[in-house]
């Protein structure tokens, strides 16, 4: 859908075409973001691994970080060191 819209925009460039294409892009991104919690609820960790491997709209672009592979921010304390009784 995005590719067809971009092709049309390239064939007949106009301000309305640019606004329409950007609106389509934003709408698709918002729809994907709204569906992700439901997909996580239904498929759990399997969806997390899938989302970390593929992109949202284009291959490898917009991949989600799998929680099991997430790296803490630089300088963040180690959770093991913050355990009670230490």
Order of alpha helices (4+ residues) and beta strands (2+ residues): alpha-alpha-alpha
